[in-house]
Amino acid sequence: MQNMKIYTDVCCLNRPFDDQSQDRIYLEAEAVLTILTHCQKGEWTLTSSDMIDYELSRLTNSVKLQKIRGIYSIAGERITVTQEVKGLSRIFQQNGVKLLDSLHLALCEAYSRDILLTTDNNFIRAIGRLKINTRIANPVTWLMEVMTNEQ
């Protein structure tokens, strides 16, 4: 899948630096790192946003923040919150999506991102009933689908 426009929420960016002793966290971390490698090679495009920057600014662990900013620096495109994004966010919130999640989703919808990756199962469930164009998935699930389709 060439020219895939990928958006990850902050929980995905955090995953490679979380405690790897649980199998799920380890697998998600490896999937995120693999996806970021494809982005770094220019095969896919990682998207940055002012919402991700805002969430990162709230992290208190400076060592972790420095590491996340290092991997996040490979983002090839940047998108910003506009009035359209705020309007979409309000609609998503009225349908049960949390504020920050609704803004990430609204950014992806407004800027036509192909995939929004998250490790937050509640977020994935919350948007299950919405009619949206952006695909949302766990990085492990999505990467396995992409790898299967490329064979």
PyMOL commands that set and color helices and strands:
alter all, ss='L'
color gray80, all
select helices_A, chain A and resi 10-17+23-40+50-57+62-72+83-94+99-110+121-126+139-150
alter helices_A, ss='H'
color red, helices_A
select strands_A, chain A and resi 4-8+44-49+77-79+115-117+135-137
alter strands_A, ss='S'
color yellow, strands_A
deselect
rebuild
show_as cartoon
